[in-house]
């Protein structure tokens, strides 16, 4: 199956701070020619090296998705990639003057707004949508992420959390640009006070606040959630960012307590099938 490739209509910029570094960063989304794909460009490094948003350059999945090519590296990129993937942008150059994109409000809403501001432009070339020939899965104990053949892109996520305000949450979404923007793109990162303290001791999470993350204490919530099930909505946002590295896909992805690492393992399996097709 194929559809027209798409890019954005003009360059758009945003300045903020990185989620983990807490450092100022400038980001620009630029239109790109057909068949370019999504490419990161580090404008702060000599020669402005580029890193394609491809699983071939996946360098880490611990708490965030990291890509590297040579000495160039970008990290915590899953939210901007999720926005581009959810809004079906196939070709775009992402310029950064730091390794980490701005956190924005902790969701993909900032990046969706940039895409809407720039406009979506169809291109003459087509892009292949890979359809799974059979099911695949990645496991870690009782946690798993599976992908089944499906006519479209659908994600079902289940979270089971002992926190009294969370419990068991399940969300099933058929992903289109409209459903992505309305139901997924504004869901923020979830965190817990004890995790925040541990992360900051490791030099992480320095840009996080109770506004750009939904932070829970042992018995309460220090933020104002946008949905009662914001946790699973954001987990779906992350899945879309992680699988964007393998390109357009038709599948039903079912995740139970998934993670960036499991998403990466599943993506590798799907990519192996795609390369053989």
Secondary structure, DSSP 8 states (H G I E B T S, - for coil): -EEEEEEESS-EEEEEEBTTT--EEEEEEEE--TT--EEEEETTSTT--EEESSGGGEEE-SSS-EEEETTEEEES-HHHHHHHHHTT---EEEEESSSB-B-TTSSSHHHHHHHHHH-EEEEEEEEE-EE-SS-EEEEETTEEEEEE--SSEEEEEEEEE-STTTEEEEEEEE--HHHIIIIITT---EEEHHHHHHHHHTT--TT--TTTSEEE-SSSBSS--SSTTHHHHHHHHHHHHHHGGG-SEEEEEEEES--HHHHHHHHHHHHHHHHH-
